Amino acid sequence: MFGLLPKDEKFFAMFSEMSKTIVKGAELLQEMLDNFAQAKEIQRKIKETEHQGDSKTHEIIQKLNHSFITPFDPEDIYALASALDNILDLIDSSAQHIIMYNVEQPTTAAKELAAIIFKACQSVDGAVSALKKHVKSEHISRYCVEVNSLENEGDVVCRSAIARLFQEERDPIQLIKWKEIYETLEMAIDKCEDAVNILESVVVKNA
């Protein structure tokens, strides 16, 4: 893979740093919901992690703008950087909504979605690491299948949670709050799927 292309290993290293930052953000989101007494403090750590992700994304784009030769198509580098950044943005947005809406206790569904996000981010990191090592396409495809399965699982959890809200929640404000939180958490999983789809496309193009 990438055998005929001049390699700028810095891009692969930068993407690897970014994917690990995403895993850190997802881990903190899980911790926030599992240790809710410390929610505000952990949310600040998530915001700091999101800022780190923004800086890493900026570095990738800056390098892209100043690189004549890239290891794969510049538009794919930009798309992957944006997709990875979107994951972390939505993790941060989920945490912000939980604090902003003065949530008293996280629901079981919110915890389940956070756990799925963490697993999906780990798979994204695995796919990025495989790209960095220039491994065969089937290795990255395995991570794509994992994320696709997790995205389907997240859809089921989100839909069920929203259905329960409309069936059981009598306070319209609480219904609106939790519907938005569930949908934001689920979107983070969707963005993980976007990222691995881009990675799989890169591998196919450069096989």
Protein Blocks (a to p, Z undefined) as FASTA:
>chain_A
ZZlpccdfklmmmmmmmmmmmmmmmmmmmmmmmmmmlmmmmmmmmmmmmmmmmmmmmmmm
mmmmmcfbdfbdfklmmmmmmmmmmmmmmmmmmmmmmmmnopabdcfklmmmmmmmmmmm
mmmmmmmmmmmnopafklmmmmmmmmmmmmmmmmmmmmmmmmmmmmmmmblklmmmmmmm
mmmmmmmmmmmmmmmmmmmmmmmmmZZ
